[in-house]
Amino acid sequence: MTGLDAVRTFCRALPGATEDVKWGNDLVFSVGGKMFAVVCLEPPHHISFKCMPETFAELVERDGLIPAPYLARAMWVQERELGATLDRREREALLATAYELVRAKLPKKLRTQVEASPRGVPSSRRGRAASRRRRG
C-alpha cells in the first residue's frame, strides 16, 4: 500500500470523515464539513494537517516539515514529501489528533450527527452558509 493509500484508508475510517478533491489536485479530508488534512495528489505527494500549537512548534523544527502554506496561522504543518519525515505510526497519530481538534470545535448538534453517521454529514448540513439559509 502506498503512503497515499494508507492516508486515505486511515482518514476514511475516522467516524464521519469525508474526502473530496478540491482546487484541482488536493485530496481534502473533512469532518462536519471542516478540513483536518489535505494531500496533494501530484507526486511528490505532500500532506498538511492541523495540530496543537505546542506540536506545531516542535514539528516545524524538523527537517522535511514546514508551516503549511496559507494555513500556518491556524496551526497547520506540511510534510513536504509524504513518508519522507513521518513514519506511518507517527503520521496516523498526528492525523487522529487533527481530526479530534476539528471535531471538537463543531457545534454540539453537528458533532452528535457526525458521531452517529459513519459516512459523514449530509452536504445540506455543512457549513455556516447552509445553516444561515435554513434560518432564513
VOBA-1610 file (N, C-alpha, C; in pm, whole numbers, padded with zeros to 5 digits, always signed):
BEGIN
Met+00085-00117+00000Met+00000+00000+00000Met+00090+00124+00000Thr+00060+00218-00089Thr+00139+00341-00095Thr+00106+00432+00024Gly+00189+00533+00044Gly+00163+00630+00151Gly+00028+00698+00134Leu-00006+00734+00010Leu-00134+00799-00018Leu-00249+00705+00015Asp-00238+00579-00025Asp-00343+00481+00006Asp-00358+00461+00156Ala-00247+00459+00228Ala-00252+00442+00373Ala-00321+00561+00439Val-00293+00681+00391Val-00358+00801+00446Val-00508+00795+00418Arg-00545+00760+00296Arg-00689+00751+00260Arg-00759+00648+00346Thr-00700+00532+00362Thr-00761+00426+00442Thr-00779+00471+00587Phe-00676+00532+00643Phe-00682+00576+00781Phe-00787+00686+00800Cys-00781+00790+00719Cys-00872+00904+00735Cys-01018+00865+00709Arg-01042+00783+00610Arg-01179+00742+00579Arg-01239+00655+00689Ala-01155+00593+00771Ala-01205+00509+00880Ala-01248+00590+01002Leu-01211+00717+01008Leu-01249+00801+01122Leu-01399+00831+01115Pro-01470+00827+01227Pro-01616+00848+01225Pro-01655+00981+01162Gly-01740+00974+01061Gly-01791+01094+00996Gly-01695+01162+00902Ala-01577+01106+00880Ala-01480+01169+00790Ala-01525+01155+00645Thr-01505+01260+00569Thr-01536+01259+00427Thr-01410+01299+00351Glu-01408+01265+00222Glu-01297+01307+00137Glu-01355+01370+00013Asp-01280+01464-00041Asp-01326+01539-00157Asp-01202+01594-00227Val-01206+01605-00358Val-01096+01667-00431Val-01132+01814-00450Lys-01041+01902-00405Lys-01062+02047-00417Lys-00941+02108-00484Trp-00962+02224-00539Trp-00856+02302-00601Trp-00782+02223-00709Gly-00851+02130-00770Gly-00796+02057-00884Gly-00714+01935-00851Asn-00627+01940-00751Asn-00540+01825-00726Asn-00514+01800-00578Asp-00602+01847-00491Asp-00583+01824-00347Asp-00694+01736-00293Leu-00655+01630-00228Leu-00749+01540-00164Leu-00769+01592-00021Val-00891+01636+00008Val-00922+01701+00135Val-01004+01606+00221Phe-00962+01589+00346Phe-01035+01510+00444Phe-01099+01606+00542Ser-01229+01586+00565Ser-01305+01678+00650Ser-01390+01600+00748Val-01433+01669+00852Val-01532+01617+00945Val-01629+01732+00969Gly-01757+01705+00952Gly-01857+01809+00968Gly-01839+01923+00871Gly-01781+01896+00755Gly-01758+01999+00655Gly-01634+02085+00680Lys-01556+02053+00783Lys-01435+02129+00817Lys-01312+02043+00792Met-01213+02098+00724Met-01092+02025+00687Met-01006+01992+00808Phe-00949+01870+00805Phe-00847+01837+00906Phe-00718+01789+00841Ala-00720+01753+00713Ala-00598+01711+00642Ala-00616+01730+00492Val-00505+01756+00424Val-00505+01775+00279Val-00381+01706+00223Val-00400+01626+00117Val-00288+01560+00050Val-00288+01602-00097Cys-00173+01646-00144Cys-00158+01680-00285Cys-00155+01550-00365Leu-00237+01541-00468Leu-00243+01420-00549Leu-00129+01412-00651Glu-00059+01521-00673Glu+00054+01523-00766Glu+00181+01478-00694Pro+00256+01383-00751Pro+00384+01345-00689Pro+00483+01460-00695Pro+00572+01477-00602Pro+00576+01401-00478Pro+00464+01450-00386His+00385+01358-00336His+00271+01393-00253His+00319+01462-00126His+00254+01573-00092His+00280+01632+00038His+00148+01633+00115Ile+00159+01632+00246Ile+00041+01626+00331Ile+00046+01741+00431Ser-00069+01802+00452Ser-00083+01909+00550Ser-00194+01869+00647Phe-00178+01908+00773Phe-00279+01873+00873Phe-00272+01971+00989Lys-00382+01981+01060Lys-00393+02068+01176Lys-00324+02001+01295Cys-00267+02083+01383Cys-00208+02028+01505Cys-00219+02129+01619Met-00185+02084+01738Met-00187+02172+01855Met-00069+02267+01849Pro-00081+02386+01908Pro+00027+02485+01900Pro+00163+02432+01945Glu+00168+02357+02055Glu+00297+02307+02101Glu+00355+02202+02006Thr+00268+02121+01947Thr+00311+02022+01848Thr+00359+02092+01721Phe+00287+02195+01679Phe+00325+02273+01562Phe+00469+02324+01577Ala+00498+02385+01692Ala+00631+02441+01716Ala+00739+02333+01709Glu+00710+02216+01763Glu+00808+02106+01759Glu+00826+02052+01617Leu+00715+02032+01546Leu+00722+01971+01413Leu+00795+02058+01312Val+00769+02188+01313Val+00832+02273+01211Val+00982+02290+01233Glu+01033+02243+01345Glu+01178+02243+01369Glu+01246+02124+01301Arg+01169+02025+01258Arg+01225+01905+01197Arg+01245+01925+01047Asp+01352+01867+00995Asp+01375+01869+00850Asp+01261+01799+00780Gly+01216+01857+00670Gly+01109+01796+00591Gly+00969+01840+00632Leu+00957+01914+00741Leu+00827+01965+00786Leu+00834+02118+00789Ile+00730+02181+00737Ile+00724+02327+00732Ile+00586+02373+00775Pro+00574+02502+00811Pro+00440+02556+00833Pro+00362+02544+00701Ala+00241+02496+00706Ala+00163+02476+00583Ala+00130+02610+00518Pro+00161+02624+00388Pro+00127+02748+00319Pro-00023+02778+00333Tyr-00054+02903+00358Tyr-00191+02955+00372Tyr-00261+02912+00501Leu-00212+02809+00570Leu-00282+02758+00688Leu-00197+02758+00815Ala-00076+02807+00807Ala+00015+02802+00922Ala-00040+02878+01042Arg-00106+02990+01019Arg-00157+03067+01134Arg-00267+02993+01208Ala-00327+02892+01143Ala-00427+02807+01208Ala-00363+02679+01263Met-00229+02680+01274Met-00153+02568+01330Met-00158+02443+01241Trp-00137+02462+01113Trp-00126+02352+01019Trp+00021+02336+00982Val+00064+02212+00968Val+00201+02180+00929Val+00196+02097+00801Gln+00303+02101+00723Gln+00309+02026+00598Gln+00435+01939+00595Glu+00414+01811+00563Glu+00527+01723+00535Glu+00552+01737+00385Arg+00670+01783+00349Arg+00698+01819+00210Arg+00692+01701+00115Glu+00722+01582+00164Glu+00708+01461+00082Glu+00653+01351+00172Leu+00535+01304+00137Leu+00464+01205+00218Leu+00552+01085+00248Gly+00575+01059+00377Gly+00654+00944+00420Gly+00802+00969+00433Ala+00850+01086+00392Ala+00994+01113+00398Ala+01040+01150+00539Thr+00952+01206+00619Thr+00989+01250+00754Thr+00912+01173+00861Leu+00783+01162+00843Leu+00698+01095+00941Leu+00677+00950+00902Asp+00696+00859+00997Asp+00662+00721+00966Asp+00510+00704+00980Arg+00461+00592+00935Arg+00316+00569+00931Arg+00251+00584+01068Arg+00310+00528+01170Arg+00252+00533+01305Arg+00243+00677+01355Glu+00351+00754+01339Glu+00350+00892+01385Glu+00251+00976+01304Arg+00249+00956+01171Arg+00157+01031+01085Arg+00012+01002+01125Glu-00020+00875+01149Glu-00158+00840+01186Glu-00196+00900+01321Ala-00104+00905+01415Ala-00132+00968+01545Ala-00158+01118+01526Leu-00080+01183+01442Leu-00099+01325+01415Leu-00231+01351+01340Leu-00266+01263+01247Leu-00393+01277+01175Leu-00511+01256+01268Ala-00500+01161+01361Ala-00607+01138+01459Ala-00625+01262+01546Thr-00515+01324+01584Thr-00523+01448+01663Thr-00586+01560+01582Ala-00547+01573+01455Ala-00604+01676+01368Ala-00755+01659+01358Tyr-00798+01536+01337Tyr-00941+01504+01330Tyr-01011+01545+01460Glu-00954+01508+01572Glu-01016+01539+01702Glu-01021+01689+01728Leu-00917+01761+01691Leu-00916+01906+01710Leu-01031+01972+01633Val-01050+01929+01509Val-01157+01986+01426Val-01294+01941+01475Arg-01308+01813+01503Arg-01437+01759+01551Arg-01480+01827+01680Ala-01387+01851+01770Ala-01418+01911+01899Ala-01472+02054+01886Lys-01438+02122+01778Lys-01484+02260+01757Lys-01620+02268+01686Leu-01672+02154+01641Leu-01802+02155+01575Leu-01912+02186+01677Pro-02021+02250+01632Pro-02134+02269+01723Pro-02183+02133+01774Lys-02234+02130+01896Lys-02271+02005+01960Lys-02366+01921+01873Lys-02465+01983+01815Lys-02562+01910+01732Lys-02492+01844+01613Leu-02404+01917+01548Leu-02331+01864+01433Leu-02235+01754+01478Arg-02169+01774+01592Arg-02078+01672+01646Arg-02154+01542+01673Thr-02274+01552+01725Thr-02357+01434+01752Thr-02394+01364+01621Gln-02429+01441+01519Gln-02462+01383+01388Gln-02341+01312+01328Val-02224+01372+01340Val-02102+01313+01287Val-02075+01180+01355Glu-02087+01176+01486Glu-02061+01054+01562Glu-02159+00944+01526Ala-02281+00981+01488Ala-02384+00882+01456Ala-02378+00836+01311Ser-02305+00908+01227Ser-02303+00878+01084Ser-02163+00845+01036Pro-02135+00717+01006Pro-02001+00682+00959Pro-01966+00742+00823Arg-02064+00785+00747Arg-02037+00841+00615Arg-02028+00992+00614Gly-02032+01054+00729Gly-02021+01199+00733Gly-02156+01265+00746Val-02157+01393+00730Val-02277+01473+00745Val-02328+01508+00606Pro-02459+01496+00582Pro-02512+01534+00451Pro-02471+01676+00415Ser-02447+01700+00287Ser-02397+01829+00243Ser-02491+01943+00279Ser-02620+01918+00293Ser-02713+02024+00330Ser-02691+02072+00472Arg-02615+01997+00552Arg-02588+02033+00691Arg-02451+02098+00708Arg-02373+02106+00601Arg-02236+02157+00613Arg-02231+02308+00611Gly-02142+02359+00692Gly-02104+02499+00684Gly-02204+02598+00739Arg-02155+02717+00765Arg-02238+02823+00820Arg-02338+02876+00720Ala-02298+02882+00593Ala-02388+02936+00492Ala-02514+02852+00482Ala-02499+02722+00487Ala-02616+02633+00479Ala-02707+02657+00598Ser-02652+02674+00718Ser-02737+02694+00835Ser-02804+02832+00829Arg-02735+02932+00775Arg-02798+03064+00761Arg-02913+03059+00663Arg-02897+02985+00554Arg-03005+02974+00455Arg-03128+02909+00516Arg-03106+02808+00600Arg-03219+02739+00662Arg-03294+02831+00758Arg-03219+02917+00829Arg-03283+03007+00925Arg-03358+03119+00857Gly-03314+03150+00737Gly-03380+03238+00655Gly-03392+03375+00649
//
